Structures are given as C-alpha cells and as structure tokens.
C-alpha cells in the first residue's frame, strides 16, 4: 500500500484581502467592507481572483493518490487498523471540538442527565466533551487490541501443560491442560466489538 495525500490547500484569494493589503494604511473593520468604493473594487478584482485560483489549482493540485497491493487485503482488518489507530490517537490529542453523542453509548455517570444544569438551552452540558473523550478512548482501545497479535493470550494459561505435546489420557481421549478464562475472554471481545461499533457509528464525526 502506498498513500500520498497533501495538506489541504485553499487556492482562493479574496479580492477583499488584496484591497486590504494594498490600502494598508486604512483603518479596517467589519463595516469598512460595506463601503461603496470597497465593493466596487472587489467586483473589479473578482475575475482576476478566479483566474488566479484556476492557475494555482493547476500548478499546485491537491494530491490524493492511494495504491493498493494484493497483500493489503489478505487481512484487511489488520491493515486498516495500523492506519486508523495512530490517526485516532492524533485526533484525540489535537481535536478542537466534539460532536453530539448518544447517552446510550457512554457509562451512566457521563450521560447528559448527570450533567450540571445549563445556563441556556443551546449551551453544551458540562459532560459534553468528556463523553466524546470516552468514546474516542474506547475506539482507540479496540484498535490497540486489533494490532496486537497476542492480545487475547492473557486468557489462556499454559503453565500446567509442561512438555507434553500430545495431551491424551489413557483411554485415548483428548484432555486439555490449558486453563481458559472464557468469561474474561467474552467480556474482552464484547468491549472490542463495541469499540468498532462506535467507530462505525461516529465515523462522520471524526474531524478536528
């Protein structure tokens, strides 16, 4: 797999920006942009700005190239996990906001009805960002388990197997000496499945 993606590029140069730079001595505020002379020059400069945008798009195009090799899909879930995990970690470290989340997806102590009263109806509640942090944490935990090859080894105890390679009893029946924590394994799998479910549910909320 090879992925080449350039940073976001905005090729647009506003005519108002040009006017502000040229008439740098003017005292600019929001009302200034409504003055007739400013609007007139903005209309005159607009065709030039569109032409410049076309040139900049041609000279510095957005790079978005993805090449998939045959072996990338042999175990696609692992291949994607190696990419998704560091991106989720960076998002958690650099995010500037949080989306709406459903109470059913977080523990009771983080649900909206447990938050402090809001001053205004349109305000976010006191637990809004903590809910998103918790959900991101569950996603990250699930993908950490996915990229770790022996993540479930802690549920199997081989200490009593010794050097016995064929654990058959005298009647020819197979007898395993491996201790298996079935309940712990089931809880671990359920939490991992939930992390992947949250990833799918909030996929379009993974923005910074």
Secondary structure, 3 states (H helix, E strand, C coil): CEEEECCCCCCCCCHHHHHHHHCCCCCCCHHHHHCHHHHHHHHHHHHHHHHHHHHHHHHCCCCEEEECCHHHHCCHHHHHHHHHHHHHHHHHHHCCCCCCCCHHHCCHHHCHHHCCCCCCCCCCCCCHHHHHHHHHHHHHHHHHHHHCCCCCHHHEECCCCCCCCCCECCCCCECCCCEECHHHHHHHHHHHHHHHHHHHHCHHHCCC
